[in-house]
Amino acid sequence: MNRTLFAGSVSVLSFALAIAGCTKPPDQSASSDAASSPAAASSSSPSGHASSRNEAAQRPMPIVVPADTPITVVLDETVGSKTSTTGQTFTATVQVPVEANGRVAIPKGARVTGIVRDAKAAGRFKGGAVLDLELTAVTLGERDYEIQTSAHDQTSKGKGKRTAVMVGGGAGGGAAIGAIAGGGKGAAIGALIGAAAGTGGAGLTGNRDITLPAETRLTFRLVQPLEIRGR
């Protein structure tokens, strides 16, 4: 009887061990499934890092246009010492492509914007005309880049002594004519007439104002380097 009980106990124990060997713990099964999933394999694989490096390598490097680089443009509109005002903006078109490190940074035909830094009409009796222009921005694609350039400035000399001589000469001539015509009183009247005639002549002598019509070609130079990205 004892042998029968012992044999039965051995059989039950063997069956329990067999069942335990076939059953996996839940956490072990979950970890095995996570390790074998495609997402985990791709994240642990070095191919993801290689793809990022390739994308970075394909991006074009920025173009840096150094200071003192010339930018030649043609005006889109007329500007002048008499017709323009200080602070007024104007537009122009790049006439010569600007290159840096063997690459075209600013193509021909690019639009630029400028500002009239100073505009003064010629004085009637003294003081010349002044026209001072600078470029402030260039448009590349859909992006505007701020730029700083040297000034294109022009001045004209005032009339100075020539005006004074003409005015004085007119008064003297009128006085002489008046003296001949009617003595002292006539001289005074003649002086006023002569001065008016001299003044009118001075005001109409020459056009000293500065006018730059559309299509005028101008060259500016960058004061600061220009960095162009994303092209």
Secondary structure, 3 states (H helix, E strand, C coil): CHHHHHHHHHHHHHHHHHHHHHCCCHHHHHHHHHHHCHHHHHHHCCHHHHHHHHHHHHCCCCEEECCCCEEEEEECCCEECCCCCCCCEEEEEECCCEEECCEEEECCCCEEEEEEEEEECCCCCCCCCEEEEEEEEEEECCEEEECCECCEEEECCCCCHHHHHHHHHHHHHHHHHHHHHHHHHHHHHHHHHHHHHHHHHHHCCCCCCCEECCCCEEEEEECCCEEECCC
